Amino acid sequence: MQELGTLLAACLSEIARCDSLKRVETLRNAILGKNGKITQVIEKLREMEPDQRRRVGSEINSIKDNVIKALDQRRCELESAEISERLVSEFVDASRPARPRSFGKIHPLTKVSEEIADIMSSYGFVLADGEDIETEYFNFTALNMPEHHPARAMHDTFYLQIAAGECGRRLLRTHTSPIQIHAMLANTPPYRFFSIGRVYRNDCDATHTPMFNQVEGLMVDEKVGFGHLKWLMTDFLKKFFGVKHLSLRLRPSFFPFTEPSAEVDVNYDIVNGKMVFGTGDRWLEVAGCGVVHPNVLRNGNVDTLRYQGIAFAFGIDRLTSLKYGISDLREYFESNERWRNTYGFCHVTV
Ligand code: DAH
């Protein structure tokens, strides 16, 4: 059939001339759509005698197959041409120098948390994680603060509403110490863990915010004691403040989860109106620490005849203020862009 022979050739040449994906689709519709050229021929089959219908039917089917193949192939060609073109036009030269301003700034607390994690890891301490919402058991009871213990009252705790059927209250953790218990229960001693996290207490003024950050350290081994603790904290602070010499003053104190316990002061001086750590004879409190109470070790499934533990915690917000001269702690959480541009850090060094 002459007509069908030219139909295929006409379709193929139109397809070859398509220069965009849109044109291919328009043409596909013009050939194979409801009123398309091939569809019309197929419609005509109905009027034909059975013999002729069979012959023409098989011919038109093969034409249709060829046309579909040609359309798909043209589509592929155009798609890969488009990708190649985009690869050229959207080329990014990753070796060009960065423009740090356009990245925004790193929050000082994030920077300091990273510095602390680096220092703690250098002593072989491994990061242990916990949840902001804790149970009374982990936040208090397991840390040797049974119900009605006076130390609980000092924490100004935010309690959550009790859900029906829940026994024991849930709360926003008041310190990172409950992570000690989780870490002990999940591991076999000896081990060294540190955790960094938000803690919450109902307190707010220039030096207290209802949410703040702590870093907690825990080491359990066969022979550890106060000497290790003092060395560790001295070395930690030297590295943190970037000084060669630094003195620590350990003042006897009380924490229910350690015995003996101490509060830790670091020496400093005021030079040209700025605090300089490691010189002078002024003292500033930076941490709490102690030898882990046997009751706490037992609650963490640790054999107290074989192992001892040492633990400490620093306030990260405090350390950040001291190192970078930020006086009002509330600013940390106010999302003030100008403040962040002043006190924030660049993502890249140039
Ligand atoms: N959890 C205490 C607090 O937030 C700080 C603390 C003191 C942690 C002594 C310790 C420690 O691990 O040994 O007030």
Residues whose N, C-alpha, C, O or C-beta is under 5 A from the ligand:
A	BS01	DAH	T174 H175 S177 G217 F255 T258 G288 C289 G290 A311 F312 A313
